[in-house]
């Protein structure tokens, strides 16, 4: 018997059958299981139909395991890749055996019709727990490891979308998930200009059922590995009686934003409140005239605090640490990016009221994505309604962001500090706070997030996107280990 059973989905169009024939030509493929409820024009020899549930449903996974007699399963959730003859599967099987991995994936090429693009992936680690972690277009799984994991940790829950996610998390506890850092196959794609929509999949209301499934599966995973924090363990923030110069400070780190900084400062300084506040601008050695603009505004308004760091090596997080530790900083520190705006003049008061009334260490609002003309653009309002008071602090480890604008207890952040980086520093702070304190949410739009060529994280190169994802996975790894240590006491 050949060592591999392949599992794919049926795709309409002229490419499916030729791709299926190429797959069956591999010396390593015993059988192909096609998950579909559609009518297939031709069923080739050594192919079987799985017509129970969607590709990632429990029903489909159970049927696949019932029918499989081979040593390995090859999952292909999208289009059927073009394998490098038998080399692809031989290399993956050899890797699985040599490193004792239960799950192996690899880099690949994208054939766009106008050239071939190398698509590297990222290594899997403890914190690679997002349900949309990118494994590419195929993954080789050990059938023995699957049965062992499901036998020890229990069958996958009844679900329509999360069975493979649940399986992957269970496999990851006692078995290796390994990336082959080599392009072992290619995939035919038609790459369109990215618009960043994928960044907000988990907050799209249309995906709420899927997200509830994924959150439930992930929460069970945290419980299995001893990293789950019960909601009754979270603390309310008891603000000290030590005096602060003002009730709140709006913190604006900035570097080379001469076209937008005046608007941002105006949006901040015109807030209407029943308490004192100031605007702390950390000007990170701008060279485009930003410094002169901030200095002129600060000369005219004493509530604007203009700080130029002594150091030259600060990222956004380092600027935040400098701002919250400055003697001018108020009891609450509220975020405003240098190219964004508050939605109206009552935002600051709304945020501080929420902080005070809820005794929160952190409050996160909602924002609307707009273009440079302040016109709303898709996906529009980002309100993170996937957050719940009971489990948001756990589910924050699964999703890739927590929202904006963010407001912090200065007392807490002076103790915790921000990472001196310019990506993920806010997410790291939120994870650390949510381990110990309750976080409040405001679901109405408070903030206009301007998307333009100079600031958007859409359209990143593959390498830059991988670096960002690996960094956030490392933050999750550290946080999971910290929570395991906390719950073991």
N, C-alpha and C positions, 0 to 999 in steps of 0.2 A: 504494500500500500504506500502511496505517495504521502508525504508528511503534512500537507496543508489542505485545509478546506477554506475556500474563499467565500466571503459574504459580501454581497453588493446590493444596490438598489437598481431597479429598472429605470432607465432614462429614455424618454421619447426622443426620436430623432434618428438620423442615419448613422451615428457613430457607435451606438450601443452594441449591435451585433458584431461588427468588426472588432471592437474592443474586447468583447466577450470571447471571441475566437482566439485572439492573441493571448488572452489570459489562460485559456484552456490548453494552449500549446506549450505552456510551461511544463518542464519535467517534474516540477514540485507540486503541482495542483492535482489533487485527487477528485475534487468535486467543487462546484460553484452553487451556492445557495442564493437565490435572488429574492429579496424581500420586496413584495409588491402586491397590490390588489388590482392592478391594471391587467388588461389582456395583452400578453406578449405575442408579437407576430410569429415568432418561431422559438421553440424551446430546444436548445442544442443538447446532444448527448452529454451525460455527466453534469447536468444542471437540474436543480429542483427549485420549486417555487415555495416560498414561505409567505402565506397570505394572511397571517395573523398579526395585526398590530403594525405600528410604524417601526422604522429601522431600530430606534433606540428604546422601544417599549419592552416591558418585562415579557409580554407574550411572545414577541419575536425572539428575544434572547433564549427563552426556554425552548422554543422549537428548534433553534439553531443548535443548542447543546444536545437536545434529544437526537438530532440527526448526525451529529459529528462523531466520527470514529478515528480521526487523525490526531496527530500529536499537537498540531498548531491550527489556530484560526487566523485568517487574514481578513480584517475588517476594512471595508472600503465604503465609507458613508456617502461619497459623492460620485463623480465620474470615475470610471475605471482607469487607473493610471496605465501608462505604457511602461512595462517592466524591461529591464536590461537583460532580456532572455531569462535564464535561470539564475544569473548572477545576483539579482536583487534578493530573492528569497534565500539563496544559499548563504549570502552574507548575513542576512538578518537571523537566520537559524543558527549559524555559527556564533554570532554575537550572543544570542539568547543562551546558548549552551555554555559559552566560555565565561560569561559574567553572571550566570545563573539568574537571568532576567525573565520576568513573567510577561513583559510588555516591551516591545522594541519598535521604534519608529526611526525615520531617517530624513535628512534633507532631500530636496528634489529640485527639478527644473520645471519652469513654466514655459510652455511653448505657446507663444502668443500669435503665431502666424507671421510675425515680422521679426522673429528672433527668439533665442532661448535665454531665459533669465534664471540665474541661480537663486534658489530660495532656501536660505539656511533657516533652521529652526532653533529653539533654545533648549538647553538641558533641563530635565525635570528635577525638581527638588521638593523637599517637604512642603514648602509653601506654594507649590504649583497646583493650587486647589480650585482655581476658577473652572467652572464647567465649560468655558469656551477656550481652554488652553489649546494652542495650535499644535496638533500632532501631524499636520500635513494631510495627505489623502489616503494613507494606508497605515495599518498598525498590525504587527504580528503578536498574537497572544498565545501563551502556553495553556493548553486545555487542562492539563493536570493542575496547574496553578489556579485556574478559574474554579475548578471543582473544589479544591482545597480552601480557597478563600470563601466561597459561598457556603461550604460546609461548616466552616469555623465561625464566620461572622453572620451567617444567615442569608437566606435568599433575598434577591432584590425586592424592594417594595412594589406594590401594585402601582405602576406608573406608565404613562404614555410616551415620555420623552427622556427620562433620566436613568434608564437601566444601565447603559454603558458608563455613565458618569459614576453611578453607585459602584459598578464593578471595578472601575479604575481606582477609585478611592480605597476599596477593600484590598485590591491587589497591592497598592502602594504601601500598605502597613508592614507587610512581612516579605515583600518581594521587590526586586529592582524594576524600575521603569527606565529604560535606557535609550538614548538617542545615538544613532550612528552618524557621526559628523561627516557625511558623504552623501552626495546626491545619487540615490539608487534607482530613481525612476523619474519619469516626466509626466506632466499633466497638460492637456490641451486647454487653454483658458483664453478668454477675451477680456483682458484687463481694462476696466474703465477707470477714469479718474476717481480716486477715492474722495468722498465728501465728508468723511468722519462719522457717518451715521452709525457704523458698527460700534463706535465708542459708547453709544447710548442704548444698546440692545437691552440691557438689563433694567432700564428704567422706562422702556416703552410699554404703555398700558396694554397694548395688544399682546404682550408676552407674559401677562401676569400669571396665567395658569402654569406655564412652563417654569417661571421663576419660583412659584410656590413649591413645585415639585423639587426643583434644584435646592432650594433653601432647606427643605425637610431632609433631603438626602445628606446635604452637607452638615446639618446640625447633628444628625445621627453619627456622622463620621467624627465630629469633634468629641462627641461623647465616648466613642470607641477608643480614641487615642488620648483621652484624659485632658482635653483642651477646652471643654465646654464650660462657660461661666454662667451659672444660674442668675436670672435677673435680680433675685433678692440679695445677691452678694454685692451689687453695685451700690456705691455710696452717693449721697447727695453732697453737694459742695457747701462747706461751711466757710464763708469768706471771713478772713481775719479782720480784727478791728483796726489794724494798722492803717494810718491815713494814706491816701493816694492824692496826687495833685489835682486830678480830675476823675470823674466817674468812668469815662471811657476814652479810649484812643483809637482812632482809625489809622491803621498801619498801612503805608504804601511803600513797598520796596520798588525802586525804579532804576533803570539803566537805559539811556538812549531812547527816550520816548517823548521827544520834544513836540510831536504832533498831537499827543493825547494827554500828557500829564496835567496840563492846565484844566482840561475838562474834568479829569478825575478829581483833582483837588477841589475844584468848584463844587462838584457833586458832594464831596465830603464836608466841606466847610459850611455849606448851606443847609445842613441837616437841622431840623427843628426839634429841640428836646427840652425837658424840664430839669435837666442836669447839665453840669459842665462837661465839656469834652474838648479834645484837641485832635489835630491831624499830624501824625509823625511820619515824615517822608525820609526814608533812608535812600539817599542818592548814591548809588554804587559806582562812583567815579565815571559819570556820563561824559561823553566826549562830543556830543552832537548839539549842545546848547541847552539841554535839559537842566543842567545845574543853574544857569542864569535865570531860567524861567522860574524854578522853584525858589531861588534866592529872592527874586523880585516879589513874588507872592508872599513869602515869609516876612519880608520887610514891611509889607503893608498890613499884615494880620498876625498878631502875636500868638494866635491859636495854632499857627502852622509852625511846627518844629522841624527844622531842616538839619539832617544829620548826614555828614560825609564820613564814612568809616576810615579809621586809620589803616586798616588792613586792605590789601588788594586782592585777597583770595576768597571773598565771600560769595556764596551762592544766594539764592532767594531765602533759603532757610537760615543761613548765617545772618542775613539782613534782619530777618524776623527776630532772631535771638538778640541781636543788638538793640532793636527797637523796644522789645518788651523789658529789657534790662535797663533801659535808659530811665533816669529819674523823672522824666516827663511823662512816662507811660501811666495810663489810668488803670483802674481796677479791672476793667474789661478791655481786651484788645480785639478789634474788629478788622477783618480783612477787606481791602479794596485793591485790586490789581491796577497797575498804572495805565492800562488801556481800557478799563471797564468803568461802569457808572452805577451808582445806586438808582433804583427805579423811581424813587420819589424822595421828598424831604422828610419822611417819617420813618425811614428804614432803621436808622440807628436807634431811635427810641423803641421801636418794635423789638429789635434784637435784645437790647438791654433789659426791657421789661420781661422778656422770656427768660433771660438768664437769672434775673432776680426772683421771679415768681416760681420758677421750677427748681431753684438751687442747683443749676447745672454747672458743670465744669466746661461745657462746650455747647454751643447752639449752632445749628446749620440751617440756612435758609434754602430758598429755591431761586433759580435764575432762568432768564430767557436768553436764548442765543439770537443775536442780531448781527447785521453786517455793519460796515463802516458808516452807513447812513442811518443806523439805528432802526432798520427795518427787520422785522422778525424773519428768521430763516429756519428751515428744518434742522433739527426736530422741534424747535420752539422751546416750550417750557420743560425744564428739567427739575422735577420736584422730588425724586427719590422716594416715591411712595412705597417702594419695596421695604423701606425701613419700618420696623415695628418696635414699640417700647419694650416688648417682651424679649425680642431676639435680635434686634438690630445690631447690638454690640458683638454678637457671634457672626451674623451674616455679613458684617463688614469685611470679614476675612475672605469671603467668597467673591465679592464684587470688586471692581477696579477703581472705585472712587466713592466719595462720601457726599459731595455736593458743595455748594457755595451760595452765599458768602458764609464764611466761618468766623465764629467769635469764640474767644477763649477767656477763661479765668487767668489773669496775669499771674496770680499766685501759683497756680498749677504749672503754667508754662515756664515760669522762672525756675521751677524745680526740674521739669522734664527737659526743656530746651528743644530746639529744632535741629534736625540734621543739616549740616552745611552743604546742601545740594540745591539744584534748581529744578528738580523733578521729584515728585513723590514726598517732599518734606511735609506737606499738609496731611497726606494719607498716613504717613508714619505717626504723626502726632495724634491723629484721630484714633488709630489702632491702640496706641498706648493709653490714651485717655479712656477709651471704651472698655479697656480691661478692668478699670477700677471705678469709674464714675459714670453716672447717667448723662446721656447726651440728649438735648432737646432738639426738636425739629420745627421749622416753620414752612408750611407747604405752599404759601402764596409767593408769587414772584417778587423778590426784593432787589434784583440785581440784573443788569444788562451786561451780558458777556459778549464782547465784540469779536467776531471772527474776521480776520484779515490775514494777508500774506505774511505779516511779520510775527503773528502770535499763534496761529492755529496749530494744533497737534495732528490735524488731518494731513494726509499726503506725505507722511514721514517715509524715509527709506526703510527697506526691510531691516537693515542693520540697526538703525536708530530705534525702530519699533521693538525689535528684539531686546535691545539694551534696556529700554524702559520696562518691558515686561519682566525681564530677568531681575531687574532691580526691585520691582514691586513683589515678585515672588520671594526674593531674599528678605524683604521686610516681613512678609507673612511667615516665612520660616522662623525668623527670630521671635515673632510674636507668638506663634504656636508653641514654641519651646518655653517661652516665658509663662504662658498660660498653663502649660503642663506642670511646670514647677510650682505655680501658684496653687493649683487644684490638688497637688500631691501633699500639701502641708496639713 
